[in-house]
Amino acid sequence: MSEPAIYTRGLSRRFGELVAVDQLDLAIPVGTIYGFLGPNGSGKSTCIRMLTGLLLPSAGEIAVLGLKIPGQAEALRRRVGYMTQKFSLYDDLSVRENLVFVGQIYGLGAKAVRDRIRELLGIYQLEALAGRYAGTLSGGQKQRLALAAATLHRPDLLFLDEPTSAVDPENRREFWEKLFDLCEGGTSILVSTHYMDEAERCHGLAILENGVKRADGSPEQLMTDMGVSVLEVAAPGLRELKTRLLALDGIRSAAQLGLRLRVLVAAQVADPVGYLRQYLPELLTGAEINRVRPNLEDVFVSCTGGRERP
Ligand SMILES: Nc1ncnc2c1ncn2[C@@H]1O[C@H](COP(=O)(O)OP(=O)(O)OP(=O)(O)O)[C@@H](O)[C@H]1O
């Protein structure tokens, strides 16, 4: 097997008493889009900052593109791109000036920068906006500019920290098309998110909670291996039903979706539909109960105990 794009063993970071990242092991293959899925404060940004060499770990090993971090962070700098949650743009520079500035940071020659910027303005539909101050752009336009800036020097590996938090669903969809284009062109990508639909697009992902990796694998694998059965229940009196279900030992969670309850039942319960009918017969007379395919949100709830929901 070829060397992973990102490798960590026992990676940890403390801030005083708080353990923000706890004993994290990763082996992320080259050429894939890998996701960190977790709620606010689960340690996604702290981890990305350590992987880029910007923050020192408290313990553990890191190798990124075969380079030991933090020791070889300087050599890594030119081979990675990093797009932060806030996009890190200069509001009072134009779109073009922002890109020229990034090109200068990477020490690219004037002609190389000019040619690359022309190409990027085309790829990210920014031509008509080239003279506009970045501060006047919409959320989606800023996001495209930030991605252009992060990829200007053609990095082998791209870190994206919650890149779509500030944009609407259509822009998110287009953004993901660009990520797949980049991936197909050979760029490995690590993206953090608290959106389930986004995590579902990744080739592989880690579910993080309070700095701990609760599960990892491909979305399909996580859904298949999930240790619960998923039921959807349509019945009258859903609020009471939900409270009564949550009091049963075999129920992991119950969440209302419109006129139905989505219920996660522990895998040890051999006949989940029969279990519900046996314990709550009076509430479930005439109810429709169907076993359904798990989705990534179910995986998330079952492996984090549903305590904190993104
Ligand atoms: N410099 C710091 N000093 C003290 N605590 C910090 C620092 N940076 C992060 N933390 C804490 O570490 C924990 C993890 O934060 P982190 O930003 O990595 O989470 P996250 O999953 O990226 O969340 P978000 O989506 O809100 O960015 C949080 O409790 C946060 O308050």
PDBQT file of the ligand as one rigid body, heavy atoms in Angstrom, charges set to zero:
ROOT
HETATM    1  N1  LIG A 401      -6.336  28.248  21.573  1.00  0.00    +0.000 N 
HETATM    2  C1  LIG A 401      -7.222  27.631  22.368  1.00  0.00    +0.000 A 
HETATM    3  N2  LIG A 401      -7.212  27.804  23.702  1.00  0.00    +0.000 NA
HETATM    4  C2  LIG A 401      -8.086  27.159  24.515  1.00  0.00    +0.000 A 
HETATM    5  N3  LIG A 401      -9.027  26.303  24.073  1.00  0.00    +0.000 NA
HETATM    6  C3  LIG A 401      -9.082  26.090  22.746  1.00  0.00    +0.000 A 
HETATM    7  C4  LIG A 401      -8.199  26.739  21.827  1.00  0.00    +0.000 A 
HETATM    8  N4  LIG A 401      -8.512  26.312  20.568  1.00  0.00    +0.000 NA
HETATM    9  C5  LIG A 401      -9.545  25.453  20.703  1.00  0.00    +0.000 A 
HETATM   10  N5  LIG A 401      -9.889  25.326  21.993  1.00  0.00    +0.000 N 
HETATM   11  C6  LIG A 401     -10.952  24.466  22.535  1.00  0.00    +0.000 C 
HETATM   12  O1  LIG A 401     -10.751  23.147  22.022  1.00  0.00    +0.000 OA
HETATM   13  C7  LIG A 401     -11.998  22.516  21.736  1.00  0.00    +0.000 C 
HETATM   14  C8  LIG A 401     -12.009  22.074  20.295  1.00  0.00    +0.000 C 
HETATM   15  O2  LIG A 401     -12.113  23.234  19.477  1.00  0.00    +0.000 OA
HETATM   16  P1  LIG A 401     -12.059  23.192  17.878  1.00  0.00    +0.000 P 
HETATM   17  O3  LIG A 401     -12.113  24.602  17.394  1.00  0.00    +0.000 OA
HETATM   18  O4  LIG A 401     -10.922  22.359  17.454  1.00  0.00    +0.000 OA
HETATM   19  O5  LIG A 401     -13.400  22.427  17.543  1.00  0.00    +0.000 OA
HETATM   20  P2  LIG A 401     -14.157  22.334  16.157  1.00  0.00    +0.000 P 
HETATM   21  O6  LIG A 401     -14.680  20.941  16.073  1.00  0.00    +0.000 OA
HETATM   22  O7  LIG A 401     -13.303  22.813  15.049  1.00  0.00    +0.000 OA
HETATM   23  O8  LIG A 401     -15.376  23.310  16.397  1.00  0.00    +0.000 OA
HETATM   24  P3  LIG A 401     -15.901  24.535  15.488  1.00  0.00    +0.000 P 
HETATM   25  O9  LIG A 401     -16.780  23.899  14.499  1.00  0.00    +0.000 OA
HETATM   26  O10 LIG A 401     -16.682  25.344  16.475  1.00  0.00    +0.000 OA
HETATM   27  O11 LIG A 401     -14.705  25.218  14.944  1.00  0.00    +0.000 OA
HETATM   28  C9  LIG A 401     -13.071  23.537  22.085  1.00  0.00    +0.000 C 
HETATM   29  O12 LIG A 401     -13.545  23.253  23.362  1.00  0.00    +0.000 OA
HETATM   30  C10 LIG A 401     -12.335  24.862  22.045  1.00  0.00    +0.000 C 
HETATM   31  O13 LIG A 401     -12.930  25.802  22.911  1.00  0.00    +0.000 OA
ENDROOT
TORSDOF 0
